[in-house]
Amino acid sequence: MSRRKKRVKPYFTILRQRINIIIHGVNTPAGKTFDMLLLAVILLSVLLVLLETVEHFDNKYHDILVYAEWVITIFFTIEYVLRIVSTQKPLKYIFSFYGIIDFISILPMYLSFFIPGTNIISVVRALRLLRLFRILKLGNFTGQASELKLAINASRNKIIIFVYFIFIISILLGAVMYVVESKESGFSSIPTSIYWCIVTLTTVGYGDIAPVTALGKAIASFIMILGYGIIAVPTGIITAQIANSKSKRKLYAPNCLNCNAQPLSDDAKFCSKCGTKLT
């Protein structure tokens, strides 16, 4: 009996390690194939969700769409179970962000099978798009994602101050428009005027509310021009931070003398491309 237990345990451990390599192994052929397959299935599942909402298409191919969705749901269910089995801390994965997304994305089809009339929540399956971040953060996207994340974190305070400034401007200009315009033109309250100001400032322009007085039109023109500058500011802040980070990295991280490649990190000792020791 004890010999059997000793044999089963290593076999399960080896099996779990192989599953882990396939699911989480980015640099292995099996891992890359699995990621590409997962990417294709996610995009296909979201496409099916979109097509189901097209009435004439759903009426014509309803059965095919349902069968295809069941196949995809079973695929994601197996993947979900394998992720639980392959990790050493299953509860940590189950209650993690991606674990919850994985579970919610497979739930609608099972609910529609056991509880009729729950098809309306099938749109929740579109949450599978969030799983693309798990794939995009791997492989060749790691460096770019880390660079963008660092730039956003470094620019966070500037962006918060800028958003606070826009919030104050919207309140002040909204209050001014409430005083300048009349209730008949749609500016019935200060919150409504602030809503109009935000819509105009972001260059959306629904047209449901519009100024009629000359002074109101002049203020609206100022807000419209201001809106174009406001859109460009956050982009400029992040772009400047990315350029600054790249210049610092080039300054402190030497290029490889063999292939002239840039190392992935400032404290790298060997080239990430050819393996030559950095000096």
C-alpha positions as a LaTeX table, in Angstrom:
\begin{tabular}{lrrr}
\hline
Residue & $x$ (\AA) & $y$ (\AA) & $z$ (\AA) \\
\hline
Met1 & 0.00 & 0.00 & 0.00 \\
Ser2 & 2.80 & 2.37 & 0.91 \\
Arg3 & 4.62 & 1.57 & $-2.35$ \\
Arg4 & 1.53 & 2.52 & $-4.36$ \\
Lys5 & 1.30 & 5.87 & $-2.60$ \\
Lys6 & 4.95 & 6.55 & $-3.31$ \\
Arg7 & 4.39 & 5.76 & $-6.99$ \\
Val8 & 1.23 & 7.85 & $-7.39$ \\
Lys9 & 2.64 & 10.97 & $-5.78$ \\
Pro10 & 5.66 & 11.42 & $-8.12$ \\
Tyr11 & 3.44 & 10.67 & $-11.15$ \\
Phe12 & 0.95 & 13.35 & $-10.15$ \\
Thr13 & 3.78 & 15.79 & $-9.47$ \\
Ile14 & 5.33 & 15.16 & $-12.88$ \\
Leu15 & 1.95 & 15.48 & $-14.57$ \\
Arg16 & 1.26 & 18.77 & $-12.78$ \\
Gln17 & 4.67 & 20.10 & $-13.80$ \\
Arg18 & 4.06 & 19.19 & $-17.45$ \\
Ile19 & 0.66 & 20.89 & $-17.41$ \\
Asn20 & 2.25 & 23.92 & $-15.76$ \\
Ile21 & 4.91 & 24.10 & $-18.46$ \\
Ile22 & 2.29 & 23.95 & $-21.22$ \\
Ile23 & $-0.04$ & 26.54 & $-19.65$ \\
His24 & 2.53 & 28.92 & $-18.17$ \\
Gly25 & 5.60 & 28.10 & $-20.23$ \\
Val26 & 6.17 & 31.09 & $-22.47$ \\
Asn27 & 9.52 & 30.08 & $-23.94$ \\
Thr28 & 8.59 & 26.46 & $-24.71$ \\
Pro29 & 7.11 & 25.37 & $-28.06$ \\
Ala30 & 4.14 & 23.78 & $-26.28$ \\
Gly31 & 3.58 & 26.94 & $-24.23$ \\
Lys32 & 3.69 & 29.20 & $-27.28$ \\
Thr33 & 1.30 & 26.91 & $-29.16$ \\
Phe34 & $-1.10$ & 26.90 & $-26.22$ \\
Asp35 & $-1.00$ & 30.71 & $-25.97$ \\
Met36 & $-1.72$ & 31.09 & $-29.69$ \\
Leu37 & $-4.56$ & 28.56 & $-29.46$ \\
Leu38 & $-5.97$ & 30.34 & $-26.42$ \\
Leu39 & $-5.74$ & 33.69 & $-28.20$ \\
Ala40 & $-7.63$ & 32.34 & $-31.22$ \\
Val41 & $-10.35$ & 30.75 & $-29.06$ \\
Ile42 & $-10.84$ & 33.95 & $-27.03$ \\
Leu43 & $-11.23$ & 36.07 & $-30.17$ \\
Leu44 & $-13.59$ & 33.49 & $-31.67$ \\
Ser45 & $-15.73$ & 33.38 & $-28.52$ \\
Val46 & $-16.07$ & 37.17 & $-28.45$ \\
Leu47 & $-16.97$ & 37.14 & $-32.16$ \\
Leu48 & $-19.75$ & 34.65 & $-31.41$ \\
Val49 & $-21.08$ & 36.89 & $-28.64$ \\
Leu50 & $-21.23$ & 39.78 & $-31.10$ \\
Leu51 & $-22.92$ & 37.73 & $-33.82$ \\
Glu52 & $-25.58$ & 36.43 & $-31.42$ \\
Thr53 & $-26.85$ & 39.97 & $-30.97$ \\
Val54 & $-27.41$ & 40.37 & $-34.74$ \\
Glu55 & $-31.02$ & 39.25 & $-35.07$ \\
His56 & $-31.12$ & 38.02 & $-38.67$ \\
Phe57 & $-27.78$ & 36.21 & $-38.28$ \\
Asp58 & $-28.85$ & 34.59 & $-35.00$ \\
Asn59 & $-32.17$ & 33.43 & $-36.53$ \\
Lys60 & $-30.35$ & 31.75 & $-39.39$ \\
Tyr61 & $-27.42$ & 30.18 & $-37.55$ \\
His62 & $-28.71$ & 29.97 & $-33.97$ \\
Asp63 & $-28.05$ & 26.23 & $-33.50$ \\
Ile64 & $-24.53$ & 26.48 & $-34.92$ \\
Leu65 & $-23.74$ & 29.42 & $-32.64$ \\
Val66 & $-25.01$ & 27.54 & $-29.59$ \\
Tyr67 & $-23.01$ & 24.39 & $-30.42$ \\
Ala68 & $-19.88$ & 26.43 & $-31.06$ \\
Glu69 & $-20.31$ & 28.30 & $-27.79$ \\
Trp70 & $-20.70$ & 25.03 & $-25.89$ \\
Val71 & $-17.48$ & 23.70 & $-27.43$ \\
Ile72 & $-15.66$ & 26.89 & $-26.45$ \\
Thr73 & $-17.15$ & 26.81 & $-22.94$ \\
Ile74 & $-16.04$ & 23.20 & $-22.43$ \\
Phe75 & $-12.56$ & 24.17 & $-23.68$ \\
Phe76 & $-12.35$ & 27.03 & $-21.17$ \\
Thr77 & $-13.72$ & 24.76 & $-18.42$ \\
Ile78 & $-10.98$ & 22.21 & $-19.03$ \\
Glu79 & $-8.40$ & 24.98 & $-19.10$ \\
Tyr80 & $-9.78$ & 26.40 & $-15.84$ \\
Val81 & $-9.54$ & 23.00 & $-14.13$ \\
Leu82 & $-6.02$ & 22.44 & $-15.48$ \\
Arg83 & $-4.90$ & 25.81 & $-14.15$ \\
Ile84 & $-6.20$ & 24.84 & $-10.71$ \\
Val85 & $-4.51$ & 21.44 & $-10.86$ \\
Ser86 & $-1.17$ & 22.77 & $-12.15$ \\
Thr87 & $-0.66$ & 25.43 & $-9.50$ \\
Gln88 & 0.68 & 24.74 & $-6.02$ \\
Lys89 & $-1.71$ & 27.28 & $-4.50$ \\
Pro90 & $-5.12$ & 26.64 & $-6.12$ \\
Leu91 & $-7.05$ & 29.02 & $-3.86$ \\
Lys92 & $-4.69$ & 31.85 & $-4.73$ \\
Tyr93 & $-5.48$ & 31.40 & $-8.42$ \\
Ile94 & $-9.22$ & 30.86 & $-7.88$ \\
Phe95 & $-9.62$ & 34.14 & $-6.00$ \\
Ser96 & $-7.17$ & 36.11 & $-8.12$ \\
Phe97 & $-8.33$ & 38.63 & $-10.71$ \\
Tyr98 & $-7.76$ & 36.32 & $-13.68$ \\
Gly99 & $-9.16$ & 33.35 & $-11.78$ \\
Ile100 & $-12.44$ & 35.19 & $-11.17$ \\
Ile101 & $-12.56$ & 36.34 & $-14.81$ \\
Asp102 & $-11.97$ & 32.76 & $-15.99$ \\
Phe103 & $-14.78$ & 31.47 & $-13.79$ \\
Ile104 & $-17.28$ & 34.19 & $-14.74$ \\
Ser105 & $-16.60$ & 33.69 & $-18.46$ \\
Ile106 & $-17.65$ & 30.01 & $-18.36$ \\
Leu107 & $-20.61$ & 30.52 & $-16.02$ \\
Pro108 & $-23.32$ & 31.93 & $-18.41$ \\
Met109 & $-23.66$ & 28.82 & $-20.59$ \\
Tyr110 & $-24.11$ & 26.52 & $-17.59$ \\
Leu111 & $-26.64$ & 28.87 & $-16.04$ \\
Ser112 & $-28.61$ & 29.04 & $-19.29$ \\
Phe113 & $-28.71$ & 25.23 & $-19.34$ \\
Phe114 & $-30.02$ & 24.80 & $-15.79$ \\
Ile115 & $-31.98$ & 28.06 & $-15.47$ \\
Pro116 & $-34.02$ & 29.02 & $-18.56$ \\
Gly117 & $-34.26$ & 32.72 & $-19.31$ \\
Thr118 & $-30.72$ & 33.60 & $-18.24$ \\
Asn119 & $-29.47$ & 34.09 & $-21.81$ \\
Ile120 & $-29.38$ & 37.83 & $-21.23$ \\
Ile121 & $-26.26$ & 37.46 & $-19.08$ \\
Ser122 & $-24.45$ & 35.77 & $-21.96$ \\
Val123 & $-22.88$ & 39.13 & $-22.76$ \\
Val124 & $-20.73$ & 38.53 & $-19.69$ \\
Arg125 & $-18.72$ & 36.21 & $-21.92$ \\
Ala126 & $-17.20$ & 39.33 & $-23.48$ \\
Leu127 & $-15.11$ & 39.50 & $-20.29$ \\
Arg128 & $-12.93$ & 36.89 & $-21.95$ \\
Leu129 & $-11.26$ & 39.78 & $-23.75$ \\
Leu130 & $-9.63$ & 40.70 & $-20.44$ \\
Arg131 & $-7.81$ & 37.41 & $-20.60$ \\
Leu132 & $-5.81$ & 38.76 & $-23.53$ \\
Phe133 & $-3.76$ & 40.77 & $-21.04$ \\
Arg134 & $-2.52$ & 37.49 & $-19.59$ \\
Ile135 & $-1.22$ & 36.54 & $-23.03$ \\
Leu136 & 0.01 & 39.98 & $-24.06$ \\
Lys137 & 2.09 & 40.35 & $-20.92$ \\
Leu138 & 4.09 & 37.31 & $-21.97$ \\
Gly139 & 6.80 & 36.78 & $-24.54$ \\
Asn140 & 7.81 & 39.75 & $-26.68$ \\
Phe141 & 5.23 & 42.01 & $-25.01$ \\
Thr142 & 6.86 & 41.87 & $-21.57$ \\
Gly143 & 9.36 & 44.68 & $-22.13$ \\
Gln144 & 6.85 & 47.01 & $-23.79$ \\
Ala145 & 4.20 & 46.40 & $-21.12$ \\
Ser146 & 6.69 & 47.03 & $-18.30$ \\
Glu147 & 7.92 & 50.19 & $-19.99$ \\
Leu148 & 4.40 & 51.57 & $-20.40$ \\
Lys149 & 3.49 & 50.64 & $-16.82$ \\
Leu150 & 6.55 & 52.40 & $-15.44$ \\
Ala151 & 5.83 & 55.49 & $-17.53$ \\
Ile152 & 2.22 & 55.67 & $-16.31$ \\
Asn153 & 3.28 & 55.19 & $-12.68$ \\
Ala154 & 5.93 & 57.89 & $-13.00$ \\
Ser155 & 3.39 & 60.27 & $-14.58$ \\
Arg156 & 0.62 & 59.42 & $-12.13$ \\
Asn157 & 0.90 & 62.55 & $-9.98$ \\
Lys158 & 0.96 & 64.86 & $-13.00$ \\
Ile159 & $-2.08$ & 63.16 & $-14.51$ \\
Ile160 & $-4.00$ & 63.31 & $-11.20$ \\
Ile161 & $-3.29$ & 67.05 & $-10.91$ \\
Phe162 & $-4.33$ & 67.56 & $-14.54$ \\
Val163 & $-7.61$ & 65.64 & $-14.03$ \\
Tyr164 & $-8.29$ & 67.68 & $-10.88$ \\
Phe165 & $-7.70$ & 70.87 & $-12.88$ \\
Ile166 & $-10.18$ & 69.72 & $-15.54$ \\
Phe167 & $-12.72$ & 68.87 & $-12.84$ \\
Ile168 & $-12.47$ & 72.39 & $-11.38$ \\
Ile169 & $-12.66$ & 74.00 & $-14.83$ \\
Ser170 & $-15.80$ & 71.99 & $-15.66$ \\
Ile171 & $-17.53$ & 73.08 & $-12.45$ \\
Leu172 & $-16.61$ & 76.76 & $-12.89$ \\
Leu173 & $-17.53$ & 76.98 & $-16.56$ \\
Gly174 & $-20.69$ & 74.95 & $-15.97$ \\
Ala175 & $-21.75$ & 77.39 & $-13.26$ \\
Val176 & $-21.00$ & 80.34 & $-15.56$ \\
Met177 & $-23.10$ & 78.84 & $-18.37$ \\
Tyr178 & $-25.97$ & 78.29 & $-15.94$ \\
Val179 & $-25.93$ & 82.01 & $-15.14$ \\
Val180 & $-25.45$ & 83.14 & $-18.75$ \\
Glu181 & $-27.99$ & 80.86 & $-20.44$ \\
Ser182 & $-31.66$ & 80.36 & $-19.62$ \\
Lys183 & $-33.53$ & 77.23 & $-18.58$ \\
Glu184 & $-35.37$ & 77.25 & $-21.90$ \\
Ser185 & $-32.11$ & 76.52 & $-23.77$ \\
Gly186 & $-31.50$ & 73.40 & $-21.66$ \\
Phe187 & $-29.27$ & 74.74 & $-18.87$ \\
Ser188 & $-31.85$ & 73.95 & $-16.20$ \\
Ser189 & $-29.37$ & 73.36 & $-13.34$ \\
Ile190 & $-25.68$ & 73.58 & $-12.53$ \\
Pro191 & $-25.17$ & 69.76 & $-12.76$ \\
Thr192 & $-26.78$ & 69.83 & $-16.22$ \\
Ser193 & $-24.52$ & 72.73 & $-17.21$ \\
Ile194 & $-21.47$ & 70.84 & $-15.92$ \\
Tyr195 & $-22.56$ & 67.82 & $-18.01$ \\
Trp196 & $-22.75$ & 70.08 & $-21.08$ \\
Cys197 & $-19.32$ & 71.52 & $-20.30$ \\
Ile198 & $-17.73$ & 68.06 & $-20.01$ \\
Val199 & $-19.37$ & 66.92 & $-23.26$ \\
Thr200 & $-18.11$ & 70.05 & $-25.04$ \\
Leu201 & $-14.67$ & 69.95 & $-23.42$ \\
Thr202 & $-14.09$ & 66.37 & $-24.55$ \\
Thr203 & $-15.21$ & 67.32 & $-28.10$ \\
Val204 & $-18.02$ & 64.74 & $-27.99$ \\
Gly205 & $-20.80$ & 67.22 & $-28.76$ \\
Tyr206 & $-24.09$ & 65.33 & $-28.41$ \\
Gly207 & $-26.06$ & 68.47 & $-29.33$ \\
Asp208 & $-28.84$ & 67.82 & $-26.82$ \\
Ile209 & $-28.00$ & 71.13 & $-25.10$ \\
Ala210 & $-26.70$ & 74.20 & $-26.93$ \\
Pro211 & $-26.21$ & 77.87 & $-25.98$ \\
Val212 & $-28.38$ & 80.49 & $-27.70$ \\
Thr213 & $-26.95$ & 83.77 & $-26.40$ \\
Ala214 & $-23.93$ & 85.49 & $-27.92$ \\
Leu215 & $-21.97$ & 85.33 & $-24.67$ \\
Gly216 & $-22.86$ & 81.67 & $-24.23$ \\
Lys217 & $-21.64$ & 80.86 & $-27.75$ \\
Ala218 & $-18.41$ & 82.74 & $-27.08$ \\
Ile219 & $-17.80$ & 80.74 & $-23.88$ \\
Ala220 & $-18.67$ & 77.53 & $-25.75$ \\
Ser221 & $-16.13$ & 78.39 & $-28.46$ \\
Phe222 & $-13.47$ & 78.92 & $-25.78$ \\
Ile223 & $-14.31$ & 75.55 & $-24.23$ \\
Met224 & $-14.12$ & 73.81 & $-27.61$ \\
Ile225 & $-10.66$ & 75.24 & $-28.33$ \\
Leu226 & $-9.56$ & 74.37 & $-24.81$ \\
Gly227 & $-10.76$ & 70.81 & $-25.34$ \\
Tyr228 & $-8.26$ & 70.12 & $-28.13$ \\
Gly229 & $-5.37$ & 71.12 & $-25.89$ \\
Ile230 & $-6.71$ & 69.09 & $-22.98$ \\
Ile231 & $-6.84$ & 65.88 & $-25.03$ \\
Ala232 & $-3.16$ & 66.18 & $-25.96$ \\
Val233 & $-1.79$ & 66.86 & $-22.47$ \\
Pro234 & $-2.03$ & 63.34 & $-20.89$ \\
Thr235 & $-0.60$ & 61.78 & $-24.05$ \\
Gly236 & 2.27 & 64.25 & $-24.01$ \\
Ile237 & 3.03 & 63.58 & $-20.33$ \\
Ile238 & 3.23 & 59.81 & $-20.82$ \\
Thr239 & 5.19 & 60.12 & $-24.09$ \\
Ala240 & 7.72 & 62.42 & $-22.47$ \\
Gln241 & 8.14 & 59.99 & $-19.58$ \\
Ile242 & 8.70 & 57.06 & $-21.98$ \\
Ala243 & 11.31 & 59.06 & $-23.90$ \\
Asn244 & 12.98 & 60.06 & $-20.65$ \\
Ser245 & 13.10 & 56.43 & $-19.48$ \\
Lys246 & 14.62 & 55.31 & $-22.78$ \\
Ser247 & 17.30 & 58.01 & $-22.65$ \\
Lys248 & 18.22 & 57.03 & $-19.08$ \\
Arg249 & 18.37 & 53.37 & $-20.01$ \\
Lys250 & 20.67 & 54.14 & $-22.94$ \\
Leu251 & 22.84 & 56.27 & $-20.66$ \\
Tyr252 & 23.29 & 53.73 & $-17.86$ \\
Ala253 & 22.89 & 50.41 & $-19.68$ \\
Pro254 & 25.73 & 49.69 & $-22.15$ \\
Asn255 & 25.07 & 48.07 & $-25.49$ \\
Cys256 & 26.45 & 44.63 & $-26.23$ \\
Leu257 & 29.85 & 44.84 & $-27.94$ \\
Asn258 & 29.11 & 41.70 & $-29.91$ \\
Cys259 & 25.63 & 42.37 & $-31.39$ \\
Asn260 & 25.01 & 45.98 & $-30.23$ \\
Ala261 & 21.73 & 44.96 & $-28.56$ \\
Gln262 & 20.29 & 46.84 & $-25.59$ \\
Pro263 & 20.02 & 44.75 & $-22.37$ \\
Leu264 & 16.59 & 44.18 & $-20.88$ \\
Ser265 & 17.56 & 45.76 & $-17.53$ \\
Asp266 & 20.14 & 48.20 & $-16.23$ \\
Asp267 & 21.77 & 45.60 & $-13.95$ \\
Ala268 & 22.04 & 42.91 & $-16.65$ \\
Lys269 & 25.43 & 41.13 & $-16.75$ \\
Phe270 & 24.91 & 39.24 & $-20.00$ \\
Cys271 & 23.34 & 40.19 & $-23.32$ \\
Ser272 & 19.76 & 38.96 & $-23.66$ \\
Lys273 & 20.25 & 38.31 & $-27.40$ \\
Cys274 & 23.62 & 36.62 & $-27.82$ \\
Gly275 & 24.71 & 35.90 & $-24.23$ \\
Thr276 & 27.96 & 37.91 & $-24.37$ \\
Lys277 & 29.15 & 39.33 & $-21.06$ \\
Leu278 & 28.45 & 43.08 & $-20.75$ \\
Thr279 & 31.21 & 45.45 & $-19.72$ \\
\hline
\end{tabular}
